[in-house]
């Protein structure tokens, strides 16, 4: 089944404790991206990747890192999480970054930083 | 800057129609529409490309006016399953491949 898989789905952590949210897709998509969703603010892009070793900032990249060493994986790294990073996170992928291609989303990861 | 959607929220009775608008301050070359149920991931509904429109889903259709930088989503004879939050989305035209979502419209259909 074609899908985007995120882990963990739920995580409670403390300020400053590094964490990684993994994202993997099995559709051979070139474009992968991360979003955070907060009440009243909708979905905002954190980072995106056009292909292996090619990443760029979205609208809200502060406090996050990403890497794209393999085509199928695009982990989101929070080096020193803070409470304002408490949010619902989605990973999504598409065939390419062009406007004609549809995003397929993972199920989401709900992160709470205490 | 995020495309602005209107209305922010709407409540319908089953069988009623609704229109959701998406307006951008920048040129749009394509518009995507997604629906998100509470606590779930957004799900693709349809895509509209410059120069045309495309119907993609059940009794839901959409239009795309490139000159006005607007798109509208039309839901006819609404069903309970249509409840959720609707987002328009587009790829930035700034030369990057940023993806930008609209502000969202919460739609609730009552029996």
Backbone of each chain as ProteinMPNN parsed JSONL, in Angstrom:
{"seq_chain_A": "XXXXXXXXXXXXXXXXXXXXXXXXXXXXXXXXXXXXXXXXXXXXXXXXXXXXXXXXXXXXXXXXXXXXXXXXXXXXXXXXXXXXXXXXXXXXXXXXXXXXXXXXXXXXXXXXXX", "coords_chain_A": {"N_chain_A": [[0.843, -1.19, 0.0], [0.56, 2.174, -0.902], [2.056, 4.658, 0.952], [2.722, 7.137, 3.541], [4.694, 7.06, 6.311], [4.841, 7.929, 9.651], [6.679, 8.283, 12.674], [7.318, 8.867, 16.17], [3.742, 8.485, 16.797], [2.625, 9.755, 18.932], [4.098, 11.794, 21.382], [5.533, 12.771, 24.396], [7.721, 15.007, 25.783], [10.543, 16.608, 27.392], [11.716, 19.966, 27.856], [14.562, 20.73, 25.951], [15.478, 18.145, 25.495], [16.74, 16.278, 23.018], [15.056, 15.182, 20.081], [13.813, 13.019, 17.491], [11.641, 12.845, 14.774], [10.505, 10.44, 12.687], [10.071, 9.929, 9.144], [8.821, 8.173, 6.445], [8.46, 7.151, 3.073], [6.922, 5.075, 0.562], [6.676, 5.412, -2.147], [8.45, 6.225, -4.001], [8.748, 8.957, -4.208], [9.98, 12.193, -5.045], [9.774, 14.653, -3.753], [9.592, 15.732, -0.452], [8.207, 16.781, 2.668], [7.718, 18.743, 5.675], [5.254, 19.73, 8.061], [3.723, 21.856, 10.465], [0.882, 22.0, 12.568], [-1.194, 24.205, 14.087], [-3.733, 25.406, 16.318], [-5.868, 27.767, 14.846], [-3.863, 28.684, 13.223], [-3.508, 27.086, 11.075], [-1.953, 24.993, 8.583], [1.493, 24.948, 8.399], [4.47, 25.124, 6.569], [7.525, 23.565, 7.393], [10.096, 22.526, 6.602], [11.327, 21.469, 3.399], [12.146, 19.021, 0.891], [13.665, 18.572, -2.168], [14.962, 16.454, -3.308], [17.314, 13.765, -2.769], [19.723, 14.876, -0.493], [19.05, 17.509, -0.98], [17.664, 20.146, 0.466], [15.429, 22.639, 1.832], [14.337, 25.658, 3.45], [11.082, 26.085, 4.838], [8.287, 28.012, 5.803], [8.439, 28.212, 8.587], [11.065, 27.442, 9.882], [12.656, 27.679, 12.163], [14.362, 26.28, 14.894], [14.267, 23.691, 14.07], [15.672, 20.858, 12.345], [16.536, 19.072, 9.372], [17.2, 16.161, 7.348], [18.164, 14.526, 4.32], [19.113, 11.789, 3.402], [18.511, 9.469, 2.178], [16.236, 8.583, -0.422], [13.696, 7.746, 0.412], [13.384, 8.515, 3.074], [12.874, 11.108, 5.498], [13.697, 12.6, 8.054], [12.661, 14.608, 10.867], [14.259, 16.764, 13.003], [14.502, 17.837, 16.302], [16.605, 19.649, 17.967], [16.853, 20.925, 20.461], [14.207, 20.905, 22.02], [11.457, 23.138, 22.679], [8.731, 24.47, 24.669], [7.088, 25.934, 22.862], [7.147, 24.469, 20.595], [5.357, 22.53, 20.827], [2.959, 20.782, 19.167], [0.997, 19.585, 16.336], [2.362, 17.494, 14.011], [2.94, 16.968, 10.57], [4.108, 14.891, 8.002], [4.674, 14.917, 4.509], [4.536, 13.805, 1.1], [5.303, 14.069, -2.41], [5.214, 13.407, -5.943], [6.868, 15.196, -7.328], [8.105, 18.551, -6.806], [6.542, 20.23, -8.188], [3.669, 22.26, -9.051], [1.616, 20.682, -10.014], [1.488, 18.333, -8.727], [0.278, 16.115, -6.237], [0.028, 16.197, -2.698], [0.712, 13.591, -0.443], [-0.132, 12.645, 2.736], [1.321, 11.755, 5.92], [0.093, 10.133, 8.934], [0.337, 11.823, 11.057], [2.009, 13.345, 13.871], [1.752, 13.846, 17.213], [3.138, 16.118, 19.279], [4.232, 16.945, 22.495], [5.829, 19.293, 24.434], [7.204, 19.699, 27.515]], "CA_chain_A": [[0.0, 0.0, 0.0], [1.299, 3.425, -0.978], [1.795, 5.42, 2.162], [3.745, 7.876, 4.262], [4.665, 6.557, 7.69], [5.521, 8.776, 10.631], [6.805, 7.762, 14.036], [6.159, 8.278, 16.838], [2.468, 9.162, 16.61], [2.436, 10.616, 20.097], [5.321, 11.907, 22.169], [5.655, 13.81, 25.417], [9.12, 15.135, 26.146], [10.846, 17.777, 28.218], [12.518, 21.004, 27.219], [15.982, 20.493, 25.772], [15.834, 16.752, 25.192], [16.719, 16.086, 21.568], [14.193, 14.124, 19.569], [13.689, 12.876, 16.041], [10.406, 12.271, 14.252], [10.868, 9.838, 11.409], [9.089, 9.935, 8.055], [9.251, 7.299, 5.369], [7.444, 6.934, 2.032], [7.246, 3.937, -0.289], [6.136, 5.707, -3.465], [9.543, 6.742, -4.816], [8.532, 10.383, -4.409], [11.157, 13.045, -4.937], [9.511, 15.786, -2.866], [9.094, 15.423, 0.885], [8.075, 18.04, 3.401], [7.196, 18.71, 7.033], [4.344, 20.815, 8.412], [3.151, 21.863, 11.798], [-0.477, 22.519, 12.582], [-1.564, 24.793, 15.376], [-5.077, 25.998, 16.273], [-5.953, 29.141, 14.371], [-2.752, 29.026, 12.316], [-3.522, 26.203, 9.92], [-0.777, 24.162, 8.294], [2.632, 25.764, 7.97], [5.577, 24.281, 6.135], [8.745, 23.746, 8.175], [11.177, 22.266, 5.655], [11.003, 20.567, 2.315], [13.296, 18.448, 0.197], [13.376, 18.274, -3.573], [15.541, 15.147, -3.635], [18.367, 13.39, -1.83], [20.712, 15.915, -0.179], [18.557, 18.835, -1.366], [16.617, 20.583, 1.393], [15.287, 24.088, 1.916], [13.454, 26.104, 4.52], [9.724, 26.518, 4.594], [7.939, 29.278, 6.446], [8.719, 28.216, 10.025], [12.132, 26.465, 10.097], [13.467, 27.924, 13.365], [14.305, 25.246, 15.926], [14.175, 22.37, 13.446], [16.65, 20.434, 11.341], [16.132, 17.92, 8.582], [18.227, 15.586, 6.487], [17.604, 13.628, 3.29], [20.232, 10.943, 2.975], [17.911, 8.47, 1.298], [15.053, 9.124, -1.068], [12.465, 7.393, 1.086], [13.324, 8.988, 4.456], [13.044, 12.548, 5.703], [13.466, 12.818, 9.485], [12.608, 15.96, 11.447], [15.059, 16.751, 14.223], [14.411, 18.969, 17.217], [17.841, 19.535, 18.746], [16.584, 21.361, 21.836], [12.783, 21.285, 21.954], [10.908, 24.105, 23.638], [7.27, 24.34, 24.734], [6.392, 26.5, 21.695], [7.155, 23.473, 19.531], [4.217, 21.636, 21.038], [2.153, 20.932, 17.966], [0.717, 18.394, 15.545], [3.278, 17.531, 12.884], [2.645, 16.096, 9.437], [5.042, 14.708, 6.9], [3.949, 14.681, 3.263], [5.409, 13.631, -0.049], [4.671, 14.089, -3.727], [6.088, 12.93, -7.009], [7.872, 16.239, -7.464], [7.673, 19.765, -6.128], [5.769, 21.089, -9.083], [2.32, 22.511, -8.577], [0.638, 19.718, -10.509], [1.584, 17.08, -7.984], [-0.535, 16.07, -5.033], [0.691, 15.776, -1.463], [0.194, 12.48, 0.352], [0.268, 12.936, 4.112], [1.358, 10.768, 6.979], [-1.029, 10.199, 9.873], [0.556, 12.899, 12.011], [2.706, 13.077, 15.133], [1.396, 14.886, 18.188], [4.279, 16.323, 20.168], [4.065, 17.853, 23.631], [7.092, 19.612, 25.094], [6.911, 20.243, 28.846]], "C_chain_A": [[0.882, 1.245, 0.0], [1.011, 4.267, 0.256], [3.009, 6.191, 2.643], [3.609, 7.492, 5.73], [5.481, 7.461, 8.592], [5.576, 8.047, 11.97], [7.663, 8.692, 14.886], [4.88, 9.044, 16.521], [2.191, 10.133, 17.75], [3.734, 10.627, 20.901], [5.201, 13.055, 23.148], [7.108, 13.841, 25.843], [9.31, 16.38, 27.0], [11.739, 18.745, 27.461], [13.99, 20.609, 27.158], [16.397, 19.073, 25.434], [15.638, 16.474, 23.704], [15.79, 14.966, 21.152], [14.147, 14.164, 18.052], [12.339, 12.252, 15.719], [10.734, 11.713, 12.864], [9.719, 9.91, 10.421], [9.641, 9.083, 6.925], [8.118, 7.131, 4.374], [7.91, 5.824, 1.095], [6.778, 4.151, -1.729], [7.197, 6.254, -4.428], [9.357, 8.228, -5.15], [9.823, 11.163, -4.237], [10.983, 14.112, -3.865], [8.965, 15.291, -1.539], [9.107, 16.71, 1.709], [7.474, 17.797, 4.782], [6.349, 19.954, 7.296], [4.012, 20.713, 9.892], [1.768, 22.513, 11.728], [-0.837, 22.958, 13.989], [-2.938, 25.441, 15.25], [-5.039, 27.453, 15.826], [-4.871, 29.541, 13.385], [-2.681, 28.111, 11.104], [-2.254, 25.375, 9.797], [0.34, 25.054, 7.779], [3.82, 24.86, 7.678], [6.843, 24.616, 6.92], [9.972, 23.643, 7.262], [10.63, 21.419, 4.524], [12.293, 20.088, 1.664], [12.895, 18.083, -1.218], [13.92, 16.912, -3.993], [16.631, 14.866, -2.604], [19.388, 14.524, -1.723], [20.304, 17.311, -0.611], [17.403, 19.214, -0.447], [16.564, 22.102, 1.409], [14.256, 24.425, 2.976], [12.059, 26.415, 3.996], [9.477, 27.828, 5.318], [8.305, 29.358, 7.923], [9.822, 27.232, 10.383], [12.88, 26.579, 11.431], [13.253, 26.817, 14.397], [14.242, 23.832, 15.387], [15.355, 22.127, 12.514], [16.069, 19.262, 10.591], [17.344, 17.375, 7.861], [17.537, 14.686, 5.475], [18.767, 12.84, 2.698], [19.759, 9.836, 2.043], [16.625, 9.044, 0.734], [13.798, 8.875, -0.244], [12.311, 8.022, 2.477], [13.607, 10.48, 4.587], [12.757, 12.859, 7.177], [13.467, 14.296, 9.877], [13.275, 15.902, 12.809], [14.82, 18.02, 15.023], [15.587, 18.832, 18.179], [17.613, 19.883, 20.219], [15.137, 21.852, 21.9], [12.388, 22.28, 23.04], [9.391, 23.992, 23.623], [6.535, 24.922, 23.52], [6.472, 25.597, 20.468], [6.127, 22.371, 19.78], [3.242, 21.85, 19.894], [1.814, 19.566, 17.388], [1.551, 18.505, 14.267], [2.851, 16.522, 11.817], [3.823, 16.075, 8.472], [4.211, 14.443, 5.653], [4.943, 14.527, 2.129], [4.596, 13.769, -1.332], [5.706, 13.71, -4.768], [7.218, 13.921, -7.271], [7.334, 17.483, -6.778], [6.819, 20.672, -6.987], [4.323, 21.185, -8.634], [1.287, 21.51, -9.029], [0.62, 18.431, -9.698], [0.948, 17.173, -6.614], [0.281, 15.606, -3.844], [-0.047, 14.6, -0.832], [0.751, 12.637, 1.751], [0.416, 11.676, 4.955], [0.237, 11.028, 7.963], [-0.867, 11.289, 10.927], [1.258, 12.421, 13.269], [2.379, 14.208, 16.094], [2.489, 14.969, 19.225], [3.923, 17.313, 21.265], [5.417, 18.042, 24.291], [6.787, 20.312, 26.421], [8.047, 21.126, 29.349]], "O_chain_A": [[1.821, 1.362, 0.788], [-0.146, 4.554, 0.565], [4.143, 5.95, 2.228], [2.529, 7.593, 6.312], [6.656, 7.726, 8.335], [4.665, 7.308, 12.344], [8.637, 9.255, 14.385], [4.952, 10.164, 16.016], [1.598, 11.193, 17.552], [4.381, 9.594, 21.073], [4.819, 14.167, 22.783], [7.668, 12.812, 26.224], [8.359, 17.107, 27.289], [12.437, 18.355, 26.524], [14.588, 20.211, 28.157], [17.561, 18.83, 25.116], [14.514, 16.442, 23.205], [15.742, 13.919, 21.797], [14.404, 15.19, 17.422], [11.946, 11.252, 16.32], [11.188, 12.444, 11.983], [8.55, 9.947, 10.804], [10.785, 9.253, 6.504], [6.958, 6.986, 4.761], [9.104, 5.645, 0.858], [6.515, 3.187, -2.448], [6.876, 6.692, -5.532], [9.751, 8.694, -6.219], [10.655, 10.835, -3.39], [11.931, 14.44, -3.151], [7.998, 14.53, -1.498], [9.916, 17.607, 1.473], [6.814, 16.786, 5.023], [6.657, 21.056, 6.841], [4.021, 19.633, 10.482], [1.524, 23.434, 10.949], [-0.787, 22.18, 14.942], [-3.277, 25.97, 14.192], [-4.279, 28.263, 16.356], [-4.943, 30.609, 12.777], [-1.875, 28.339, 10.201], [-1.575, 25.096, 10.785], [0.15, 25.822, 6.836], [4.13, 23.948, 8.445], [7.193, 25.783, 7.094], [10.775, 24.572, 7.174], [9.612, 20.742, 4.665], [13.367, 20.659, 1.854], [11.912, 17.376, -1.438], [13.404, 16.29, -4.921], [16.837, 15.65, -1.678], [19.853, 15.057, -2.731], [21.136, 18.218, -0.608], [16.302, 18.675, -0.562], [17.531, 22.771, 1.046], [13.421, 23.601, 3.348], [11.876, 26.926, 2.891], [10.377, 28.66, 5.426], [8.466, 30.455, 8.46], [9.566, 26.274, 11.113], [13.647, 25.686, 11.791], [12.121, 26.465, 14.728], [14.171, 22.875, 16.158], [15.951, 23.058, 11.972], [15.214, 18.542, 11.106], [18.381, 18.032, 7.771], [16.46, 14.149, 5.737], [19.316, 13.179, 1.65], [20.524, 9.332, 1.22], [15.997, 9.902, 1.356], [12.914, 9.73, -0.211], [11.2, 8.055, 3.006], [14.454, 11.037, 3.889], [11.67, 13.336, 7.502], [14.179, 15.114, 9.294], [12.905, 15.096, 13.662], [14.92, 19.13, 14.501], [15.565, 18.004, 19.089], [18.126, 19.206, 21.111], [14.873, 23.053, 21.843], [12.91, 22.261, 24.155], [8.821, 23.472, 22.664], [5.453, 24.442, 23.182], [5.922, 25.927, 19.417], [6.046, 21.402, 19.026], [2.758, 22.961, 19.676], [2.274, 18.533, 17.875], [1.454, 19.49, 13.536], [2.46, 15.394, 12.116], [4.439, 17.099, 8.178], [3.157, 13.812, 5.732], [6.056, 15.051, 2.187], [3.376, 13.607, -1.338], [6.909, 13.696, -4.505], [8.378, 13.534, -7.416], [6.231, 17.469, -6.23], [6.422, 21.756, -6.56], [3.814, 20.312, -7.931], [0.183, 21.482, -8.486], [-0.185, 17.539, -9.964], [1.068, 18.184, -5.922], [1.129, 14.722, -3.97], [-1.271, 14.613, -0.704], [1.963, 12.75, 1.936], [-0.264, 10.674, 4.736], [-0.485, 12.019, 7.848], [-1.827, 11.638, 11.614], [1.129, 11.268, 13.681], [2.684, 15.372, 15.834], [2.739, 14.015, 19.961], [3.382, 18.386, 20.998], [6.075, 17.071, 24.665], [6.185, 21.386, 26.442], [7.968, 21.666, 30.452]]}, "seq_chain_B": "XXXXXXXXXXXXXXXXXXXXXXXXXXXXXXXXXXXXXXXXXXXXXXXXXXXXXXXXXXXXXXXXXXXXXXXXXXXXXXXXXXXXXXXXXXXXXXXXXXXXXXXXXXXXXXX", "coords_chain_B": {"N_chain_B": [[2.884, 34.732, 1.93], [-0.093, 33.553, 3.409], [-2.784, 32.17, 1.501], [-6.078, 33.499, 1.754], [-8.968, 32.193, 3.136], [-12.515, 32.039, 2.811], [-15.884, 31.377, 3.847], [-14.74, 31.556, 7.325], [-15.877, 29.638, 8.874], [-18.639, 27.403, 8.57], [-21.975, 26.276, 8.904], [-24.106, 23.717, 7.945], [-27.19, 22.195, 6.87], [-27.941, 18.811, 6.115], [-27.97, 18.157, 2.654], [-27.923, 20.773, 1.847], [-26.192, 23.413, 0.038], [-22.797, 24.63, -0.341], [-20.225, 27.123, -0.596], [-16.805, 27.58, -0.756], [-14.241, 29.874, -0.571], [-11.017, 30.808, -1.852], [-8.456, 33.008, -1.705], [-5.71, 34.661, -3.091], [-2.865, 36.796, -2.596], [-0.852, 36.704, -4.306], [0.236, 35.559, -7.555], [-1.367, 32.672, -8.776], [-0.596, 29.463, -9.867], [-1.441, 26.956, -9.747], [-3.967, 25.27, -7.896], [-4.675, 23.446, -5.037], [-7.048, 21.407, -3.332], [-7.885, 20.302, -0.108], [-9.287, 18.143, 2.374], [-9.73, 17.898, 5.835], [-10.379, 15.78, 8.45], [-11.217, 15.938, 11.919], [-8.34, 15.611, 13.872], [-7.126, 13.974, 12.047], [-5.137, 13.271, 9.081], [-4.759, 15.636, 6.373], [-6.638, 15.143, 3.377], [-6.42, 14.685, -0.061], [-8.522, 16.396, -2.354], [-9.014, 17.68, -4.899], [-7.338, 19.053, -7.806], [-6.528, 22.054, -9.448], [-5.406, 23.337, -12.397], [-3.498, 25.896, -14.028], [-5.302, 27.522, -16.497], [-7.39, 25.77, -16.649], [-9.997, 23.695, -15.155], [-10.783, 21.118, -12.853], [-12.86, 18.474, -12.056], [-13.09, 16.448, -9.221], [-14.222, 14.813, -7.222], [-16.869, 13.09, -5.822], [-19.752, 14.962, -5.107], [-18.482, 17.331, -5.326], [-17.011, 20.163, -6.621], [-14.85, 22.513, -8.335], [-13.585, 25.802, -9.086], [-11.303, 27.951, -10.864], [-9.928, 31.007, -11.016], [-7.611, 32.585, -12.63], [-6.861, 35.233, -13.166], [-8.092, 36.746, -11.178], [-6.845, 35.602, -9.088], [-7.988, 33.633, -7.522], [-9.766, 30.837, -6.109], [-12.565, 28.652, -5.968], [-14.438, 26.355, -4.047], [-17.022, 24.096, -4.502], [-19.627, 22.638, -2.833], [-22.163, 20.46, -3.232], [-25.469, 19.461, -2.319], [-24.916, 18.622, 0.394], [-23.427, 16.169, 2.554], [-23.328, 14.322, 5.647], [-20.777, 13.331, 5.866], [-19.199, 15.25, 4.743], [-18.322, 17.01, 6.593], [-15.698, 18.787, 8.197], [-12.433, 20.307, 8.008], [-11.538, 22.467, 5.452], [-8.927, 23.046, 3.213], [-7.234, 25.171, 0.989], [-4.407, 24.968, -1.186], [-1.138, 25.766, -2.407], [1.742, 25.942, -4.555], [4.519, 27.937, -3.889], [5.266, 30.811, -5.865], [7.672, 31.967, -5.947], [10.024, 31.078, -6.968], [11.036, 29.169, -5.403], [10.215, 25.974, -3.935], [8.351, 26.048, -2.0], [5.478, 25.08, -0.131], [2.276, 26.278, 0.358], [-0.437, 26.637, 2.523], [-3.899, 27.586, 2.65], [-5.903, 29.586, 4.937], [-7.903, 28.024, 5.976], [-11.191, 26.505, 6.274], [-13.764, 25.755, 8.367], [-16.179, 23.326, 8.222], [-19.362, 22.198, 9.026], [-21.748, 19.722, 8.864], [-25.064, 19.206, 9.59], [-27.502, 16.805, 10.646]], "CA_chain_B": [[1.684, 35.03, 2.695], [-1.105, 32.532, 3.243], [-4.066, 32.5, 0.87], [-7.15, 33.698, 2.72], [-10.19, 31.463, 2.801], [-13.766, 32.515, 3.393], [-15.903, 31.85, 5.224], [-13.87, 30.82, 8.262], [-16.643, 28.495, 9.353], [-20.003, 27.349, 8.051], [-22.791, 25.154, 9.366], [-25.124, 23.391, 6.953], [-28.039, 21.025, 7.049], [-27.778, 17.839, 5.031], [-28.669, 18.501, 1.428], [-27.674, 22.162, 1.466], [-24.982, 23.66, -0.729], [-21.859, 25.579, 0.251], [-19.105, 27.57, -1.426], [-15.629, 28.01, 0.015], [-13.371, 30.668, -1.429], [-9.593, 30.884, -1.54], [-7.979, 34.189, -2.397], [-4.277, 34.854, -2.882], [-2.308, 38.098, -2.959], [0.165, 36.44, -5.32], [-0.25, 34.771, -8.684], [-1.561, 31.238, -8.556], [-0.435, 28.664, -11.072], [-2.261, 25.777, -9.504], [-4.599, 25.268, -6.582], [-5.079, 22.139, -4.547], [-8.003, 21.429, -2.237], [-7.779, 19.169, 0.81], [-10.227, 18.111, 3.498], [-9.143, 17.277, 7.013], [-11.253, 15.439, 9.569], [-10.576, 16.269, 13.199], [-7.324, 14.69, 14.369], [-6.608, 13.135, 10.971], [-4.324, 13.958, 8.083], [-5.483, 16.176, 5.22], [-6.821, 14.222, 2.261], [-6.556, 15.409, -1.324], [-9.819, 16.392, -3.021], [-8.833, 17.931, -6.317], [-6.325, 20.002, -8.207], [-6.884, 22.884, -10.589], [-4.201, 23.847, -13.021], [-3.679, 27.119, -14.797], [-5.915, 27.309, -17.795], [-8.501, 24.817, -16.651], [-10.481, 23.24, -13.862], [-10.909, 19.669, -12.848], [-13.725, 17.908, -11.037], [-12.361, 15.294, -8.756], [-14.647, 14.08, -6.043], [-18.273, 13.044, -5.389], [-20.531, 16.113, -5.571], [-17.658, 18.483, -5.04], [-16.311, 20.679, -7.794], [-14.101, 23.732, -8.026], [-13.229, 26.679, -10.192], [-10.014, 28.614, -10.679], [-9.838, 32.236, -11.776], [-6.208, 32.997, -12.509], [-6.735, 36.694, -13.172], [-8.475, 37.242, -9.851], [-6.031, 34.867, -8.107], [-8.961, 33.039, -6.612], [-10.371, 29.551, -6.412], [-13.737, 28.364, -5.144], [-14.821, 24.949, -3.925], [-18.473, 24.008, -4.429], [-20.147, 21.386, -2.276], [-23.593, 20.408, -3.488], [-26.237, 18.43, -1.62], [-23.932, 18.183, 1.384], [-23.67, 14.962, 3.349], [-22.669, 14.375, 6.953], [-19.361, 13.006, 5.683], [-18.476, 16.423, 4.248], [-17.846, 17.802, 7.733], [-14.251, 18.81, 8.359], [-11.812, 21.584, 7.67], [-11.093, 22.482, 4.062], [-7.767, 23.906, 2.962], [-6.645, 25.286, -0.33], [-2.957, 24.955, -1.082], [-0.477, 26.089, -3.654], [3.198, 26.021, -4.506], [4.973, 29.312, -3.994], [5.744, 31.203, -7.188], [8.847, 32.808, -5.744], [11.211, 30.396, -7.469], [11.306, 28.035, -4.522], [9.153, 24.978, -3.988], [7.575, 26.085, -0.774], [4.061, 24.8, -0.278], [1.546, 27.171, 1.258], [-1.848, 26.326, 2.698], [-4.793, 28.663, 3.024], [-6.217, 29.728, 6.363], [-8.81, 26.955, 6.384], [-12.618, 26.735, 6.491], [-14.398, 24.653, 9.117], [-17.53, 23.067, 7.733], [-20.086, 21.17, 9.788], [-23.037, 19.367, 8.294], [-25.965, 18.646, 10.594], [-28.58, 15.955, 10.118]], "C_chain_B": [[0.6, 34.011, 2.359], [-2.28, 33.016, 2.396], [-5.149, 32.591, 1.941], [-8.402, 32.974, 2.25], [-11.387, 32.114, 3.486], [-14.895, 31.59, 2.975], [-14.919, 31.075, 6.098], [-14.563, 29.567, 8.735], [-18.052, 28.564, 8.772], [-20.699, 26.109, 8.594], [-23.916, 24.953, 8.368], [-26.032, 22.289, 7.475], [-27.762, 20.092, 5.885], [-28.584, 18.277, 3.821], [-28.453, 19.93, 0.968], [-26.339, 22.289, 0.73], [-24.084, 24.662, 0.002], [-20.773, 25.935, -0.761], [-17.997, 28.051, -0.497], [-14.683, 28.704, -0.953], [-11.947, 30.716, -0.922], [-9.015, 32.026, -2.369], [-6.522, 34.453, -2.056], [-3.848, 36.257, -3.293], [-1.233, 37.939, -4.033], [-0.441, 35.583, -6.426], [-0.33, 33.293, -8.312], [-1.391, 30.513, -9.877], [-1.152, 27.329, -10.958], [-2.848, 25.904, -8.112], [-4.993, 23.84, -6.238], [-6.117, 22.343, -3.45], [-7.888, 20.137, -1.433], [-8.892, 19.28, 1.854], [-9.569, 17.359, 4.643], [-10.22, 17.035, 8.063], [-10.476, 15.684, 10.855], [-9.591, 15.186, 13.634], [-6.72, 13.783, 13.309], [-5.759, 13.954, 10.008], [-5.208, 14.567, 6.995], [-5.53, 15.147, 4.086], [-7.093, 15.043, 1.002], [-7.968, 15.28, -1.877], [-9.661, 16.593, -4.521], [-7.767, 18.981, -6.553], [-6.834, 20.779, -9.418], [-5.605, 23.508, -11.128], [-4.522, 25.096, -13.83], [-4.284, 26.79, -16.15], [-7.047, 26.313, -17.79], [-8.996, 24.508, -15.265], [-10.727, 21.738, -13.949], [-11.836, 19.239, -11.737], [-13.071, 16.633, -10.538], [-13.064, 14.404, -7.766], [-16.133, 14.195, -5.767], [-19.058, 14.216, -5.962], [-19.779, 17.394, -5.267], [-16.938, 18.898, -6.312], [-15.63, 21.98, -7.41], [-13.86, 24.527, -9.286], [-11.954, 27.427, -9.848], [-9.97, 29.823, -11.601], [-8.431, 32.808, -11.605], [-6.066, 34.504, -12.414], [-7.058, 37.289, -11.81], [-7.674, 36.576, -8.74], [-6.926, 34.243, -7.05], [-9.366, 31.642, -7.077], [-11.561, 29.365, -5.483], [-14.038, 26.878, -5.186], [-16.322, 24.896, -3.697], [-18.866, 22.629, -3.905], [-21.659, 21.395, -2.451], [-24.227, 19.241, -2.75], [-25.371, 17.796, -0.532], [-24.411, 16.969, 2.19], [-22.935, 15.114, 4.679], [-21.165, 14.172, 6.816], [-18.543, 14.193, 5.168], [-17.915, 17.278, 5.39], [-16.335, 17.69, 7.866], [-13.736, 20.206, 8.076], [-11.237, 21.49, 6.268], [-9.955, 23.486, 3.9], [-7.51, 23.983, 1.462], [-5.131, 25.313, -0.136], [-2.352, 25.254, -2.437], [1.028, 26.086, -3.466], [3.589, 27.476, -4.704], [5.496, 29.605, -5.386], [7.016, 32.028, -7.106], [10.12, 32.187, -6.281], [11.662, 29.272, -6.564], [10.186, 27.016, -4.715], [8.456, 24.884, -2.638], [6.125, 25.776, -1.073], [3.316, 25.601, 0.77], [0.088, 26.762, 1.303], [-2.633, 27.581, 3.03], [-5.147, 28.6, 4.496], [-7.215, 28.699, 6.87], [-10.243, 27.4, 6.576], [-13.192, 25.517, 7.193], [-15.833, 24.511, 8.654], [-18.16, 21.954, 8.565], [-21.445, 20.975, 9.149], [-23.869, 18.676, 9.363], [-27.065, 17.835, 9.928], [-29.903, 16.705, 10.106]], "O_chain_B": [[0.397, 33.652, 1.199], [-2.727, 34.151, 2.555], [-5.13, 31.842, 2.918], [-8.836, 33.129, 1.109], [-11.281, 32.66, 4.585], [-14.876, 31.065, 1.861], [-14.343, 30.074, 5.672], [-13.919, 28.545, 8.971], [-18.582, 29.645, 8.517], [-20.099, 25.042, 8.726], [-24.6, 25.904, 7.991], [-25.682, 21.554, 8.398], [-27.391, 20.534, 4.798], [-29.729, 18.711, 3.942], [-28.762, 20.269, -0.174], [-25.484, 21.405, 0.791], [-24.543, 25.433, 0.844], [-20.451, 25.154, -1.656], [-18.234, 28.83, 0.427], [-14.368, 28.178, -2.021], [-11.698, 30.669, 0.283], [-9.082, 32.004, -3.598], [-6.139, 34.468, -0.886], [-4.403, 36.835, -4.227], [-0.762, 38.925, -4.6], [-1.492, 34.965, -6.251], [0.537, 32.756, -7.623], [-1.974, 30.903, -10.889], [-1.43, 26.667, -11.958], [-2.28, 26.575, -7.251], [-5.573, 23.125, -7.056], [-6.072, 23.335, -2.723], [-7.806, 19.041, -1.987], [-9.366, 20.372, 2.167], [-8.935, 16.322, 4.445], [-10.89, 17.967, 8.508], [-9.246, 15.644, 10.877], [-9.944, 14.013, 13.751], [-5.899, 12.921, 13.621], [-5.679, 15.178, 10.115], [-6.297, 14.057, 6.729], [-4.584, 14.389, 3.874], [-7.896, 15.975, 1.013], [-8.546, 14.193, -1.873], [-10.119, 15.773, -5.317], [-7.35, 19.696, -5.642], [-7.488, 20.221, -10.298], [-4.834, 24.124, -10.393], [-5.657, 25.317, -14.253], [-3.826, 25.887, -16.85], [-7.619, 26.036, -18.844], [-8.452, 25.023, -14.288], [-10.861, 21.184, -15.041], [-11.621, 19.603, -10.581], [-12.561, 15.835, -11.325], [-12.562, 13.318, -7.474], [-16.62, 15.294, -5.502], [-19.034, 14.444, -7.172], [-20.388, 18.426, -4.982], [-16.33, 18.072, -6.992], [-15.809, 22.487, -6.303], [-13.92, 24.005, -10.4], [-11.572, 27.522, -8.681], [-9.973, 29.68, -12.824], [-8.106, 33.424, -10.59], [-5.233, 35.0, -11.656], [-6.39, 38.213, -11.346], [-7.807, 36.946, -7.573], [-6.656, 34.318, -5.851], [-9.316, 31.317, -8.263], [-11.567, 29.857, -4.355], [-13.909, 26.23, -6.224], [-16.842, 25.569, -2.807], [-18.486, 21.599, -4.463], [-22.351, 22.239, -1.884], [-23.62, 18.184, -2.576], [-25.127, 16.589, -0.539], [-25.598, 16.782, 2.457], [-22.03, 15.939, 4.809], [-20.378, 14.764, 7.554], [-17.314, 14.135, 5.162], [-17.11, 18.178, 5.15], [-15.764, 16.618, 7.667], [-14.504, 21.156, 7.926], [-10.53, 20.537, 5.941], [-10.021, 24.615, 4.386], [-7.564, 22.973, 0.759], [-4.639, 25.641, 0.943], [-2.969, 25.026, -3.478], [1.525, 26.213, -2.347], [3.057, 28.161, -5.577], [6.104, 28.741, -6.019], [7.397, 32.703, -8.063], [11.204, 32.73, -6.064], [12.563, 28.508, -6.912], [9.316, 27.192, -5.568], [8.035, 23.814, -2.197], [5.598, 26.151, -2.12], [3.691, 25.598, 1.943], [-0.549, 26.563, 0.268], [-2.101, 28.524, 3.617], [-4.744, 27.682, 5.209], [-7.355, 28.522, 8.08], [-10.498, 28.531, 6.988], [-13.12, 24.397, 6.689], [-16.607, 25.468, 8.692], [-17.556, 20.902, 8.776], [-22.191, 21.927, 8.922], [-23.44, 17.691, 9.964], [-27.5, 18.13, 8.815], [-30.923, 16.152, 9.696]]}, "name": "protein", "num_of_chains": 2, "seq": "XXXXXXXXXXXXXXXXXXXXXXXXXXXXXXXXXXXXXXXXXXXXXXXXXXXXXXXXXXXXXXXXXXXXXXXXXXXXXXXXXXXXXXXXXXXXXXXXXXXXXXXXXXXXXXXXXXXXXXXXXXXXXXXXXXXXXXXXXXXXXXXXXXXXXXXXXXXXXXXXXXXXXXXXXXXXXXXXXXXXXXXXXXXXXXXXXXXXXXXXXXXXXXXXXXXXXXXXXXXXXXXXX"}
